Amino acid sequence: MPFSAGQVRRALTSKVGFAPSHTDHEIFEFVHDGRVVATTKISHQSSGRDIGNALLGIMARQCYVPGPIFRGTVACHISKDVFIKEMLSGV
């Protein structure tokens, strides 16, 4: 199931706590205990377009979580705590 770039952006920042980096690219970093644990990017080409399953899978790997956990978090079926627990166990 594809999601819009805005849905993914909102899930990463508002729900999970990723911080956008201060560059001209849409790069998001998750900091835990003072260090960057995961980094992912939304392509400029995705702005206003849907992000398909292939790219969602790549973003999930970059966040060290299984694809269904990543997709479930964006769809609001998976909680922030579950996402972070999975991410930290994969690091």
N, C-alpha and C positions, 0 to 999 in steps of 0.2 A: 504494500500500500504506500504510494508516494505521499509526501508531505510538502507543504510549501516551505520555502526558505525562511519565511517569517515564523512559521510554527517551530521549526528546528531552532532558530535563533532564540525565540522566547523560552523554549524548554531548556536550552543550555544556560541561558543567563538568569532568567527569573526562577526557574524551578530547581535546577541543579546547583547553580552558583558559579558557573564558569564566568570569567571576566574577559571582555573583549580586549585584545592587545591594542596598543596605541600605534598602529601602522595603517597604511591605506588598504590593507587586505583584511578580510573578515576572519581573523584568527582568534580562537577562544582558548584560554588557559584555565586549568583548574589547579589551585594552590591548596596544599594540605600540609600543615605543620611547617610553613615557611618555604616549601619547595614546590616547584611546578611538577605535578603528577601526570597530567595529560594535556595534550594540545591537539586541537582539530581546527579545520578550516571549512568555511563555506565559500565556494567559488563565486567570483563576480558574475559568471554566466548563470548562476542559479538564482540571482536576484529576480524576483517576480515569477520564477518558474518552480515547478515541482522538483523535488529531489527524489530520485528513484531509489529502488532497493539496492542497486549496486553501490551507489555513493553512500547510502545510509550504512551499508555493511562496512565500507572503508572507514567511515567516521566512527562506527562502533569499535573497530579494531584499534583506531587511534586513541580511543577512550578506555581501552582495555576491558570492554564489556561485550557480552554476546549480542548479536544483532537483535534478537527478540527483546532483550532488556532495553536497548537503545530505542527501538521503535515503540515499545510500550511506554517509555518515559515521555517521548514526544507526544504520544496519543493520550497521555495522562492516566494510563492504567497501572503504571509502576511508580512507586514513590521515590522521592529524592534519597531517602535512607537506603533503599534497596540498590539504587543505581550506584551510590557512593561505596557501599559495601562491596559490590561486585567489582567496581573499578579499582579499589585499593587492594583487593585480593588478587587481581590480575597483574599488578605492578611488580 
